[in-house]
Amino acid sequence: MEQTNIKLPADFETYGEARKAGFLRMKQLKDQGARVVGMFCSFVPTELVYAAGALPVGLCAFTEEPIPAAEANLPRNLCPLIKASYGFALTDTCPYFYFSDFVVGETTCDGKKKMFELLGEIKDTYVMQLPHSRDQAALSFWRDQIIAFKEKLEAFYGITITEDDIRRAIRRKNRERDVMLRYLELGKLNPAPMSGYEMGTRVDAGSFSFDLDQRCDVIEARTAEVLEQWKANKNSLPTDRPRLLVTGCPNAGVREKIIKAVEELGADVVAFDTCNGIREKVEKVDESDPDVYHALAVKYLNINCSVMSPNESRREYIGEMIDSYAVDGVIEIVLQSCHTYDVEAFFIKRFVTQEKGLPYLNIETDYSQADKGQINTRLAAFLETIEK
Amino acid sequence: MTYFAGIDIGSTASKVVVLDGSDMVDHFVLPTGWSSKETAGEIARRLEAGGHPVGADMKVIATGYGRVAVDYAAKTVTEITCHGRGGRYLLGRDCTIVDIGGQDTKVITVENGMPTSFLMNDKCSAGTGKFLEIMANRLGVDLPELFTLAAAGTPLAISSMCTVFAESEVISHIGAGEKREDIAAGVVDSVVSKVAGLCARHTMKGDVLLTGGLCDSAYLVDRLSQKLKLPVLTHPLGRYAGALGAALIARGKAAG
């Protein structure tokens, strides 16, 4: 396999660069008295944070530097994302954590749930109790949790959040979902208009521009630009590159090692069934629901993360994406010790290979570079099995 | 006359196969040593001495973990595809290929002549040739002697998932005065169980062909067959499967 560098626009910022560039903006905002709520996961209804006049910020969790420090208090065989989240807090090396007024977590997986207890000794950590099914009882319980989180925000900031505030926030967030979805759906174009590495990076890096409307404008402009360039150049773009769907755990911490690597080996990652992919964008919050808390509860409970049981909807989404993005193969990324994705991989593999008849590659890894060579061999061999 | 060479630089041994338009005209194996670059140079010298020098009349494809060190190769292909193609050629039909390599073990399904799916062991030398080498060393024997000892023994349990811990287990067996034959049988049993565990995670289709340097050991093949509850086939050129696959790909490219 020949290695080639993927093409990136001149103004491209890596996730690390965008994260650093956001530090200063965050400090300025704090100096101006901004309210900031730190979070780790897409189950937190950010509409409520916006309704409180606060800024939600994603906390650092994607590099290996703070993991040795975290391992002083956490077991080694825990997922790298959880160890990094806690390690950044423990070593005080995540400015976003430092600037957060408090942190909100949720009981997604066992590792995170228990880690939040330790995190609570470092910072005010509010934990939402996320149920793991989608029946009526779970929905009603989750609705109560959403109201409790609203009350936490009201009490913490000494404010009142009205339903109108929430409705406004819902409309703004729904617009963001639309904008992000249109951007991610550029992956449906064939040949692929840009690298999946760029696509995923921009979606994640967007969270470091704290002005929601500005973030939407930037992504909208980029969407239009990519589309225009694609229309002008589509006849000269290569058509023999396999089109891949990436599914599984959050991949920001292994993006260089897997997504960039596989694209440099000659494939295009066109679709993401991941936290930073379409998973959270497809279903909007129902703006016509007279009960805003019910509307939020339905939307967030439907996120098809593997912590949910059962979770057939994830397979349905993957199936639809395989068809609509004209996918040639599926790569599942499992972060080490992420039991829910690791176990659910059984169904995903069976679904992809037997029902969709496509090649499937499962990569279990962590944030270290130790397996870079082996992963590269696997990726290259995987592409050799689907060479067009 | 154009020749096609497949060079498989493994972690332990480097294998070379040279084909002409119809037959295999040369093959040899040498230890990889500490430098893949030097090994690649040595291979070029041996090819020249054998009358098939690297040059315009020679198409070279390199594979194996040291494949990038072969700077005179036209292309590199992963060892997974090469073992699949080479094993398929040796057996003459679709099959599942199990390759126990020096540093990793792979299970490869070949359908319609092409590798379609594979599984590799994870970041760990348990279940690989390296594990056997370390344990043989600990018992003060070489690999053929290890298999001879093992064939005369009853396997002792060596249950650690990690080579380093498994070595400690072997040391405690030695300390407890267990028979060397039984320890050797335990060592082989441990590798075979790990390999069978990998196979269990893969959909096995057709006959099983064992490739890689260990396929010459009738004892290991027999143990693997018992664990898998499937016949395990071998071929005298099994350790050359990767190199052969690379040479076949080189010849296929030239043809098509």
Chai-1 contact restraints between the chains, C-beta under 6 A:
chainA,res_idxA,chainB,res_idxB,connection_type,confidence,min_distance_angstrom,max_distance_angstrom,comment,restraint_id
A,D371,B,K123,contact,1.0,0.0,6.0,A-B,restraint_1
A,T377,B,T78,contact,1.0,0.0,6.0,A-B,restraint_2
A,A380,B,T78,contact,1.0,0.0,6.0,A-B,restraint_3
A,A381,B,T78,contact,1.0,0.0,6.0,A-B,restraint_4
A,A381,B,I80,contact,1.0,0.0,6.0,A-B,restraint_5
A,A381,B,T81,contact,1.0,0.0,6.0,A-B,restraint_6
A,E384,B,T81,contact,1.0,0.0,6.0,A-B,restraint_7
A,T385,B,P115,contact,1.0,0.0,6.0,A-B,restraint_8
A,T385,B,T116,contact,1.0,0.0,6.0,A-B,restraint_9
